[in-house]
Amino acid sequence: LLVRGKGGKERLVPLSEPARTALSAWLAARDSAEERARAAGRPASPFLFPSTGREGHLTRHRFHGLIKQIAVAAGIDPARVSPHKLRHAFATHLLAHGADLRVIQTLLGHADLSTTEIYTHVLEERLKRLVLEHHPLAEDG
């Protein structure tokens, strides 16, 4: 999926099979709505997530609100969920499971690796735990 991020930067984001399935279902629903719009004389939208708002597409502000609504519906404290926290969790999980920092940099669209290095706290914790669990001098006694 080609994504345009902040500053108009584009990046390619790979999609898992479940994500592709969900996206296909969404596209079918969206295309049906677009057909109805065209039949009513309204122009088709070039956006993946069109909106009747002034921008014509789902804005970052609206996405933030939707994330909060979904959290409430799922019984999760909305203060614990935000688009930024989802990005942070995505990067943290990738790093914790062995992804290369440069790969994470590319996926997040960071121009500078130092921005991505914020997530290395996870790696540091994992390394600390490995030493404590496996190094003979770390044993009590």
ZADREN-703957 format. One record per residue (C-alpha): residue in three letters; x, y, z. Coordinates in steps of 0.5 Angstrom, whole numbers, plus 2048, in hexadecimal, padded with zeros to 3 digits. Layout:
N
ALAXYZ/...
This chain:
141
LEU800800800/LEU8038077FE/VAL80280C804/ARG803813804/GLY80581680B/LYS80781C80E/GLY80A821809/GLY80781D803/LYS80D818804/GLU80B811800/ARG80D80A803/LEU80B803801/VAL807800807/PRO8077F8807/LEU8007F5808/SER7FF7EE80C/GLU7FA7EA809/PRO7F47EB80E/ALA7F67F380D/ARG7F57F1805/THR7EE7EE806/ALA7EC7F380A/LEU7EE7F9805/SER7EB7F5800/ALA7E47F5803/TRP7E57FC805/LEU7E67FE7FE/ALA7E07FA7FB/ALA7DC7FE800/ARG7DF8047FE/ASP7DE8037F7/SER7D78027F8/ALA7D68087FB/GLU7DA80C7F6/GLU7D68097F1/ARG7D080C7F4/ALA7D38127F5/ARG7D58127ED/ALA7CD8107EC/ALA7CB8177F0/GLY7D081B7EC/ARG7D581C7F1/PRO7DD81B7EF/ALA7E08147F1/SER7E68157F7/PRO7ED8137F5/PHE7EE8127FD/LEU7EE80B800/PHE7EA80E806/PRO7E5813803/SER7E2818807/THR7DC81D806/GLY7E082280A/ARG7E4828807/GLU7EA824806/GLY7E781F802/HIS7EA819806/LEU7EB81680D/THR7F081B811/ARG7F581A816/HIS7F081D81B/ARG7EA819819/PHE7EE813819/HIS7F0814820/GLY7E9815822/LEU7E780E81F/ILE7ED80B823/LYS7EA80E829/GLN7E380B828/ILE7E5804826/ALA7E980482D/VAL7E3806830/ALA7DF80182D/ALA7E47FC82E/GLY7E47FD836/ILE7EB801835/ASP7ED807839/PRO7ED80C833/ALA7F3810836/ARG7F7809835/VAL7F680982E/SER7F880E828/PRO7FB80E821/HIS802810824/LYS80180A829/LEU7FF805824/ARG805807820/HIS80A806826/ALA807800827/PHE8087FD820/ALA80F7FF820/THR8107FD827/HIS80E7F6825/LEU8127F581F/LEU8187F7823/ALA8177F2828/HIS8167ED823/GLY81C7EE820/ALA81B7F381A/ASP8207F7818/LEU8207FE81A/ARG821801813/VAL81B7FD811/ILE817800816/GLN81A807814/THR81780580D/LEU81080380F/LEU80F809814/GLY81280E80E/HIS817811813/ALA81C81580F/ASP821814814/LEU82380E818/SER82481281E/THR81C81381F/THR81B80B81E/GLU82180A823/ILE81C80C829/TYR819805828/THR81F80282A/HIS81D802832/VAL81A7FB830/LEU8207F882D/GLU8247FB833/GLU81F7F8838/ARG81F7F1834/LEU8277F1835/LYS8277F383C/ARG8227ED83D/LEU8267E8839/VAL82D7EA83D/LEU8297E9844/GLU8267E2841/HIS82C7DF83E/HIS8337E2840/PRO8367DE846/LEU8387E484A/ALA8317E784A/GLU82F7E184F/ASP82D7E3856/GLY8327E085B/
